[in-house]
Each structure stands twice: as C-alpha cells, then as structure tokens.
Amino acid sequence: MKALFIKILKPLLSVLESYRWWIFGLIYTFGVGVYYFVCKVEGIVAIYQAFALFAMSLTTVTTDGANGCNTWVYIAGLMAAFYTVISVISLVAKRYIDTHSVNVSVDKEYILVCGLGKKASAYIDSELQKAKQEDKKVNILAIEKDAQNPNIEKYRALGVAVKIADASDTNVLETLNMKNAKHIVALAGKDVSNLEIALSLSAVAKEKELEVKKLYMHIDDRGLDKFYKDGGLLDDNAKLEVKMFSMSRNGAKALFLEHAVDGESRKYVDSLLPFGLVVAGDSKLALEVIGQICELAHLPNENSVTIYCIDEDADAFQKAVEYRYANIDEIPTINVEYISLHHDDRSFYTHTVWNKELTNIILCYEDAQTNLDIASELADSTYLQKIMNENMKSKIHIAIYESKMIADNINNNEEHFKYFDVFAQTSQMASRDMIVDEKFEMIAQCIHAGYEMRYNPDAMFSDEAAIKKAWNKTAKLVDRVSNRAQAYHIPMKLKTMGLRIKPSTMGVAELLLHNQKMYEASVLHDDLVALKLDKPSMLERTKELVGDNAWSTEGFEYFPEEYTTLMEKLLRAEHNRWNAHHWLKGWEVNAVKTPELKQHDCLVPLDDLPDAKRHTIIYDIYSVLYIPNLLTKVGYELVEIDNA
C-alpha cells in the first residue's frame, strides 16, 4: 500500500515542482489585480497585501466604490492559502519519499557513491546507461554533503536514492545496511576526504563484522599512497578491498589500451628500429602518460624509446618527472629528453623534434583549449604536407577534459580527423568501465594469487575464494600494482604474435579451446616446440613441482641462451618490464631481497640474474603461456590483427 501511495504521489509532486513558480506567479498576479483594480488601493499597497495572502493574512477593504472587493479578496486568499498548504504538504511528502527511497535502496543490493560532483555524476551516468543497455535495474545510493548541489534533484528524478549527509560520518554509515553494499565509490572531492571516508567505512565494516567490501577510492596525489598501503591506515583487518584511481591515471591507461605505444603498425615490434613519443605539457596527466610509456614500451627486440617532454619550463618538467619516478634513468631502453618550448612561439612548430621517428604525439596541457590550438597548428603547418599526402605516421592525441561534443565529433569523424584522437574526458575516465575495470583487475588478481608451479594448460583460475584471499592480504599490496602492470602489458605481448583481444560470447570451455588454438596457430608455437616449452614439454619439465614443492620453482631447469626466438625475446621483455616497474617505484638492486627497503636481488638484466635465482624464469614463462587462460577467465577471445 505504501509503495502504491508513493508511486502515485511522486509524479504529482514532480508536476507541482515543475510548475511551482508559474502557479505562484499566477496567484500573486491575481491578488495584486484584486487589490489594485477591484479594491482600489495604491500600487505599493496592492503588491504588499498580495504577498501577505500567502501567509494567510487577509486584509479586507471598505473603500467606497470598491463593490465586491472583499469577496474577491477572499477568493484570492483561498487560492494563496491552498497553494501554501499544498507546498508545505509537498515539502513534507518529498522529504518522506526521499527518506523512504534511501531506506528501500539499502534493503537490497546497492552501489554506494560518496559525492555528487562532476566525477561522481559521470560514474552514475555510466552505471545507468549500462543498466539501460542491458535492460536491467541498478540500485544506486549517493551521499552528498552539500544540500545545494544541483545534481541531487537530477538523480532523484532518475531513480537514484540520494542522502544528504557526510559520508565520512560513521553514524551515517551505520544506518545504511552496509552488508548489502555491492561496492563503494569514493568521489567526494579532495583526496583527504576520500581517505577519511575509507577509514570510516573500515571502522563500520569491522564493527558490523561485514564481509570484505570493494572500495574504489579517488586519490589524485600519489604521495598519499604511503598513508594507506602496506598495513598503514588500512590494515589486514580493514574489511576493505581498496583500489585507488585518479582521472589522470585512468586517462593514461585508457590511451594506451586503445593506442599502442609503438603505433598501429608492426614496424617496430618486428625490428630493432628506435622510436619516440612526444608528451607536451607539464601536468599530472603528462606524468601518468610518461609512467605508462615506461611500463609498456618493452618490445621483444629491446627497441630504444625516447620520450620528448616539451614545456615552456623544461627544467621544472624534468624535476617533476624525476620526483615522481625516482629511478627512471635506470631503465636502459628508455631515454627522456626535455625541450623548452612555448606553444605561442613559432619555434614550437618548427622544432626538429617533429621530424623524429614518432609514433604518438600526446598533448597534455591543463587547459584543453591549449591542446586544441596546438593540434590545429600542427595539422595546419608542421604536418600539413604529410596529412595532405596521407603518409603521416604519428597519431596526435588531444586531452579534452569536459567538452564531450567536441571530443565525440573528433573521434567519430574519421574522414576529417583521421590523425587525431581525443582522450582523458571526465565522462570516460570516471565511468564504470574505467573505475571498476573488472576484466583487467581480475587478470591481475589471478596473477597475484600465483600459479601452481606444475604447468596446467587447462587452468581456469576457478578458486575464487583463494584468489580473493590472496588479493586482500595487505602484506602484498605492493605486488597488486605490479600484477596490474603485468596485466596491461598483455596486449603488447599479443601484438608481437599478430594477435589482439576482443570481448567474446562463447562459453568458457569453447572459449579456452579457441584461445589455445589461436596460440598454437601463432608464430610463437614453433618457438615453444624448439625450446621445449610447449604443452607436452612443460608438463614433463614441471612434473616434480607438486606436493611439498607445489609453490616452489627451484626444481625448474631452463634458461634462455641466445634470444634468437620470439619466445626468448618475450621472456626478456617481460623481465625488462618487471624491472622498469620497480625502477619507477624507487626500488634498487641489492644482493639480499628486502621488500621493506625496496631492495631486490632480481632487479638486473635477465642474463645477469644470480644462478640461485635463474629458476624464477618460470614466472616469465607463465606470463606468456597462461595468457589464453587468463583471457578466457574474463571472457576475451584472441583474434588475428592486420599485419600492415
């Protein structure tokens, strides 16, 4: 009965809300007209007394000649009183409906979103859009501290429950039936606010003895990482599985998921040719882009990669990069050059850097208009001839943060904007796909859980409980980031084999068989057979790694020798990638592995691994061999790519 009542009341309130001021204006104008034209009072008095009607203050008039005056005053007064009473009732009813909406939401599985700013709005929009596409319902509860936030009524009208409260208040969280929260997204503005929310959520989860909850927490400042990781603010008892993200990090990640660091062709993966990328603009986004390049640009032939960092103050840019990535200079295949150029100066567009062997030009200034202006001028002067001759090899990526219509027009108009790409839009970077990111996150979790050392070509990573248990141990939080980096390097490994991934509709068994066949048909298969790393050989090589040795690699005997085959080169590339990841995080090589001090004995070129550590090559082997299984786990299928 209550639900039916609310169902009827909501549209009535919506109509009243939409026409509230029109109705008020009509009644008020009618009241002024009664007092002025019928009761013959002065204009200013008529204006005042018409207002008084809404406070139920009736002023009758006995002026001579004002026949019927009081009758019309009573009519106007009744209209104003009716409006006032209905407005009060609607306000109470609306508050009741909003409270009821929150209560109903938390009685079933729901998504909790902390904040209703631009980023939170983009996330909610993506959830609602996905639900509409799949013809499903999604239950979302948003908590917003600012009662004046214009998004509150917008989302209430779309069926999102909104509670006006402080999401970091444990008393508020305790009323939300948190056991039904599917996951939580903290997008409350400042990083410190999101950390405060995380701590409050953890306190409530521990007090209520809840199961571990997923928390996606926006942290723009990487310097705050240390306050939560490795048993810090959120320890093993936190009851939260935390994934931090930022708009700039997501922007860089999305850029290279769609566009390879070495460009669209196979020119570099099949050769020793060096290549470069331009990153223009000293911004947080630029720093994340540089980090992604350093983690992804590890090709089988160890191609030299130069990152040209351009800004009007190149010295400041260099300091920012070196502060963020302490040991970036230790990565042997990565060179970073800093160039002082101002985009308003003609020398910017005539500099010799634009004649280098570039795969990507990435414009990352804080101001989107600056990025658009530079892209336009590069096309109109620097690269005009190449564009007209259709032989330009570089892709120009433009960071446009909020202007969705401009971005869509550029990305969807292949005829006019063939050499351009827009990235780092808030609507995309704060979307469900980028924040929740279930597929690559699951791949990282499977990698993190570890492989049973005996090779299992049909492994399905089906022990979800064990995977989650390993992932949620904060003692290995530092490993999670490394596992994610390995997952995002898979497309590069596949490219060297002439393969790529796409979402699949096949069943699990059929998909695994398909992916294995694609692997066996690729250029890699002959290498595996020659090196005795194919399925039968690996089963034989690892047959003793069972029982007490199930998680030990010390009985594994193989190590690459000449690096003439693609497989050997991929093993080297994977180790180089792992090294680069740790260099960027400030790790150093040391004869004794001491993770607490960021020291590792394997942080050397593959050929320089100590003899006692060479058996760990099995991890690099498995990073290649298990790709079909990992992709099957998340519903991706392997397909061939154009070799042009």
N, C-alpha and C positions, 0 to 999 in steps of 0.2 A: 504494500500500500504506500509506504514511504517513497519507494523508488518511482512509483507511478505519479505520485504527487510532485516529486522533483522533476520528473520528465515533462510534466505539463507546465510547471512553474518556470522552468529555465527559459523556454522560448518567449514567454510573456515578459519576463524580466529583460530579456535581450531586446525586445521591441521597445520597452519603456526606456532602456538605456540609450538606444539609438535615437529616439525622438524626444528625450527628456527636455532638452533646451528649446526645441521647437514648441512643445506643449507649454512650457513655462512662458515663452515669449508671447504666445497667442493669448494666454490667460492674463498676463500682465498688461498687454496692449489693450485687451478688452476692459480691464479695470481702470486704466488711465482714461480710456474713452468714456466710460460711465461717469467718472468724477468730473471730467472736463466738459463733455458735451451735454450730459443729462443733468448733472448736479451743479453745473456752472461754477465750479471752484477754479482758483488760479492754477496755472500750469504746473508750477513747482509743487503746489499742494497736492494736485492730482497724481503727480509722479510719486510723491512720498506715500500717500494714502493707498495707492495701488500696491506698493511694496508691503505695507502693513497687512494687507489682506492675507498674505502667505503666512503671517504669524498669527492668523486668526483674530486680527484686531479690526473689527468692523467700525467704521466711522460714518454714521448716518448724517444726513444734511437736511435742513428745514428751510433752505433758502427759497424765498418767494420765486415762483415761476419754474421751479425745478420739479414739475409734476412727474410722479412715478420714480423719482430719484432713488428713494430708499429701496424700492422693490428691485431695481436693477443692481443696487449695491449688494443686497442680499444674494442675488444670483451670482454676481462676481465673487462674493465672499465664499459661497458654497463651492464654486469651481476651484478657488485657490485653496480652500481647506481640504477639498478632496485630493488635490494634487499633493499637498504637503503630507497628508496621511498616507497616501499611496507611496510617496517617496520614502517615508520612514519605514513603512512595511517592507518595501522592496529592498531597502538597505539591510534590514534585519534578515530578510529571506535570503539575500545574496550572501551574507556572512554565514548563514546556516548552511547554504548549499556548498560554499567553498570549504567549510569545515567538514561537511559530510563527504565531499569529493576526496579530501585527504584521507579521511577515515576508511572510505571504501577502497582507495588505492592500496593502502598498506595491509589490507586484509587478504591480498593475493600477491603473486609475484610482481615486483615492480622495479623500475630503474630509478635510482635516486640521483638527481642532478643538483649539485650545490652551486647556485649562482644563476643569473638570468641576463648576463651581458651578451655581447656580440658572439663570443666563442661558445658560450652555453647555448645560445639561440641557434647557432649553426649546427651544433651537435643534435639538439632536439629535432630540428627540421629534418636532419638526415634519418633519424630514427622513425619519424612519422612518415617520411617518404618511402622508406624501406617497407614499413608495415603496409602502406597503401599498395605498393607494387606486388607484395606477396598476399594481399587481401587478408591480412591478419590484424589483430588489435595489439597495440603496445601500451602498456601501463606505465606512465611516467609521473613521478612526483618531483617537482622542483622546489627548492628552498631559496628564497630571495630575501635579503635583509632590508633592502630599500623598498618601502611601500609605494614609492612614486615611480618605480621602474615601469616604463610603458609596455614592456613585454609581458607583464603579469596578466593583463586582461586579454592580450592577444592569444596567449597559450591556454588560458582558461576557456576561451571560445573554441579552441581546437581540441578540447577534451583532456588537456594536461592539468593535473592537480597541482596547485601552487600554494605553498605555505609561506606566509610572511614571517620570517624568524631568522635567527642567527644559526647557521649550520654548524658552527663550532661549539654551540651550547649543548653540553651533554644532556641537560634536562629536556631539550627539544628532541634530540636524537632518541632518547629513551621512549618517547611517545610514538615512534614511527614503526614499531613492529619490525625491527631490523632483520629478523630471521627471514623475512620474505623479500629482502632486497636482493635482486639478481646480481647487480653490480652497482658501484657508485662512481660518479664522475665529479671530481672536484675542479670547478672552473669559477672560483669565487673572486677572481681578480688577482690580487697580489700573491706572490709565492708564499709569503709568510702566512697568509690567510688559509691557503690550501694545506700547508703543514699543520696549522692549528686544527683544521677540520680532520686531518688524518689522525692526529693524536686523540681527538675527542671520539672519533669512530672506534679507534682501537680500545679506548677505555670502556666504551659501551659494549663492544663485542666481547671483551674479556669478562665484564661484569655479568652479561647475559649468557655467557658460555656458548656463544654462537659458533657455527662452522666458519671456516676461513672465508672472508669476503674479498672480492676483487675490487680494488680501488685504482682508478685511473686518475692520476694527480698531475695537474699542470704545474710544472716548475720551469720557469724560463731561465733562471740563473743556475748554471751547472755548479756554481760554487756551493750551493745549498745541498748538493748530493750527499756530501760527507755527513750532514746532520741527520740523515735518515738511514744510511746504508750500514752494512756490516755490524748489526747489533746495536745501532745507535738509538735514535728516537723510536724506531720501530723494531723491536727485538723479536726473538723466536716466538714469544707469547702474544704478539701483537694482534693475531687473528686477522691480519690483512695481507693479501697478496697484492703488493704495490707495483704499479708500472707508472713511471714518470714519463711525461711527454711535454713538448713545447711546440708552438706553432712553427718556429724556425727549424727545429729538428724534424718535424713532420714534413715541412716543405722540402728540405734537402732529401729526405728519404723518398718522398713521392717522386721527386725529379728524376732520381736515378733508378727507380723501379720502372719508369716509363722510357727513359733515355739512357742508354749505356754510356759509361764514362769514355769509352773508346769510339763512340759514334755508332752509326747504324750499320756500317759495312763490316766485313771481316778483314779489312786491310791490315789491321794491327795485331789481331789475335793470331793471324797466320804468318806473321813476320817479326823481325827484330826492330822495325821502324819506331823511332821515338815519336811522341805526340804531346800536345799540350792542351790546356784549358785556361780560359780567361775567367777570373772572378773579379768583377768590378763593384766597388762599393764596400766600405768598411762598416759592416752591420753584423748583428747576431746571426742573421740568415747566412751571410757570407762565411762566417766562421764554421757554421754547421755544414755548409756545402764543401768547404775545404776538408773537414774531417771525413765526410763521406767519400770524397775522392781518394783520400789517403787509405781508406779501408777497402775500397772496391777495386782500385786500379792495380790489381795484381794479376797479370796475364801470364800464360804459360811460358812465354819467351823472355820474361822479365824486362819488357819494354820500359825504357826510361820515360817518365811522365813529368812534365813541367807544369806547375800551376803559376800562372802570371796574375799576381794580385795588384789591381790598379785602384788607386785612390789619390785624392789631392794631397793627402798626408801619408805617404807610403811608410814612413818611419813608425807612425802610430799604428798603422795596419799591421806592420811586422811585429810590433810589441804585443798587440792583441792576439795574434796567431800564436806566437811563442809562449805567451802566458797561458793560453788555453791548451796548447799541445806541447808540453814541456820538452819532449824528445823527438819532435818531428824531424829534426835533422838526421836522426839515426836511421831513418827509413832509406835504404840505399837506392831504390828506384824512383823516389820522389824528390824532385827539385822544386824549390819555391823561389820565385823572383818577384821583387816588389818594385813597382813602377809608379812614380809620382806624376799624375796627370789630372787636370781638372776638366770635367766634361763640357764646360762652357768655352774651352780653349780649342782652337782649330787643331793644335798639335795632338790633341787626344785622338782625333780621327785619322791623322796621317802618320801616326807612330808605326814603327816597323813591327810591333807585336802582332798587328792584324795580318801580317804576311807569314806568320809562323804556321806550322803544321798543327792547326787547331781542330779539335773535334766538337767542343762546346764553348759557347760564349755565354756567361751567366751574369746577368745584371741584377745586383742585389742591393742597390741603394735603398735607404729607409723610405725615401719618397718615390711612390710609384710613378709619378709624373716624370721624374728624372729618368727612370728606367725606360719609359716610353719614348722620351725625347732622344735618348742615346740610341735606342734601337732604330728609331726612324732615321736618324742621321747616318748611322752605319749602313743602313739599306740604301739611303739616297746618295751617299758619296763613297764611303770606304769600299763597300761591296757591290756597288751598283752594277759594274760590268759583269761580275760573276753571277749575280742574280739574273741579269738580263740574258746571259748565255746559259743559264741553268746548270752551272758547273760549280756552284758553291758547296763546299763540303761541311762547313760548320753550321751548327744549329744555334740560333740566338734565343736564349731563354730570358723572359722578362718577368720580374717579380711584380705582380699587381695584387695587392692585398685585399682590397674591398670592392673594386669596380667589376662586378660579376658580368655585366652586359658587355663591357669591353673585352674582358677575358674570353667569354664564350664566342664572341664574334671573331677574335683572332684564331682561337683554337679550332673553330668549326669551319673556317674559310680556307680550305687547302689551296684554292686557286690563287688567292691574293697574298696569303701569309704562309706560304709553303716552308719558308726557312725560319719561321718564328714559332715560339711556344710560350704560353703564359703559365706560370706556376705560383705556388705559395699563396693562393687565395684562402682567406679565412674560412669561407664556406666549405672548402675541401679539406683544409688542414685540421679543422675542428669537427670533421664529420665522423660518423660511426666507424667507417672503414679505416680511417687513419688512427683513431684513438683506441678502439677496441682491437682492431687489427688481429683477428682471431687466427688466421691461417699461418702467417709467418711467426706469430707468437707461439702457436702450437708446435711448429717445426723446432723453434728454439727450445721449447720445453722438452721435446723428445730428445734432442741433442744433449740437453743438460742432464736428463735422467741417466744418460750413459748407455752404452751398448754392452750387452753381454759379449765377452770377448770372443767366444766361438761364433764364427760367422753364421748368420741366419738369413739367407737370401729372401725368405718369405716373411720376415719380421713385419708385424703390423702395429707395434707400439700400442697394444690394446690394454695394457695395465694402467688405466687412468689414475688409479689411486697412488701407485708407485711414482708415476710421473709428477703428480701434484705434490706429493710428499717431498720429493727431491727439490722441486722448484720453490717450495715455500720455506726452505731452510735458509734463514738469513745469513748463516755462516758462509754461504756460497753466493751471496748477492753479486759479488764482483764477477762471478762466472756467468751470470744471466746475461749481462751486457755483452760478453764475449760470444755467448751462444747466439744471441740475436744477430751479431755481426756476421757470424758464420752462415746463418740462415739467409741473410740478404746478399751473400756472395754466390749463392746457388745459381742465379740467372747468368752470371759471368762464366761459371764453370760450364754450364749447359751451352752457352754460345760457342765455346771452343769446340763443342761436339756437333754443332749445327742444329741444336735443339732449343726450344723455348717452352714455356708453360702456358696453359690456359685452363679455366675452370671446366670441370667435366661433369657429365650427367650419368656416367657409368656407375654400376655397383662396385663395391670395394674389391671383390675378387677379380672381376673383369678388368677393373682399372689397374690393379697391380700387374696383372698379366700383360696388359697393353704397355705399361711403362717399362716393364722388363724387356719386352720385345723391342721397343724403341731404343733402349740402351744397347741391346745386343746387335741391332742393325746400324748403330752409330760407328763413327771412326774409332771410337775408344775400344771396341770389343777385341780387335786383333791385338792391341797392346796388352790387354788383360791376359789374353791367352799366352802371348810371348813371354810375359813377365811372371806367369803362373800366379796371377791374381784374379783369374776368372772364377766362376762359381765352384766347379769341382776342386780346383787347386786351393781355394781359400778354405773350403770345408776340410780339406786334408791338412793344410797348414795350421789350422786353429783347433784341430780335434782334441788336443790335450788341454785346451783352455776351458775346462769345465770343472765342476765340483769346487774344491777349495781355490782353484785358480780362475774361477768364472769371471772375476773382475780384475784379473792381473794380465798384463801384457808381456811379462818378462820371458815367456816361452816362445814369443813370436820371432821368427827369423826371416827377415827380408829387409833390404835397404837399397834404395836406388843408387845406380852407379854412374851412368853416362848421361842421363837426361836427354836421350835422343827420341824417346817416345812421348806421345801426348800425355799418357798416364803419369810418367815420371815427372813431366813438367807440371802437371796439375798438383802433384804432391808437393812439389817445391813451391808452387804458387800459393797453396793452402798454408804452408808453413810461413811463407813470407807475409801472408795476410794476417796470420795469428801474431807474428812478430810486430807488424805495423800497429795492430790494435793495441798491443801492450805498450809499445813506444809512445803512442798518442796519449795513453792514460798515465804516463810518467813512470812506467816500470823500467828497471835496469837489470842488466845481466849480472849474475853472481853465481859462484860455484855451488852455493847452497841455496836451495829454493826456500824463500822466506816470504810468503804472501803478505804477511802483516807489514813488511817493509817494502812491498812492491819489488821484490827481487826474484828472479827466476833463472834456473840453470839452463833452460832450453831456449833462451832468448838470443839465439845466434843463428847464422845461416844454416840451412839443413845439413850441409856437408860437414859443418863444424860441431854438430851435436856430439857430446861425450859418448864414448862407446856404451857406457852404462845406461844411456838414455835412448839409444837408437831403436829399441823395441817399440818406443812410443809412436813410431811411424804408422802403426796400425790405426791410430786415431785419424791421421791424414788420409789413409786408405779408405777408412769407413766414411769419411766426409764426402768421398766421391761415390763409393759403392752403394751407399744407402740412400742416395738421392731419390731413386724411384719409389722406395718405401716411404720416405718422408713426404713426398708429394702425394702419394696415394692416401696417406693419413689425413690430409687436409683437402682432398678432392680435386687435385690438379692433375691434368694429363700432359704428357710430353708430345710435342708435335715438331715437325721439321721447320726450319726457318729458311728464308731466301738467302742463298749464299752470295748474292751480289755484293 
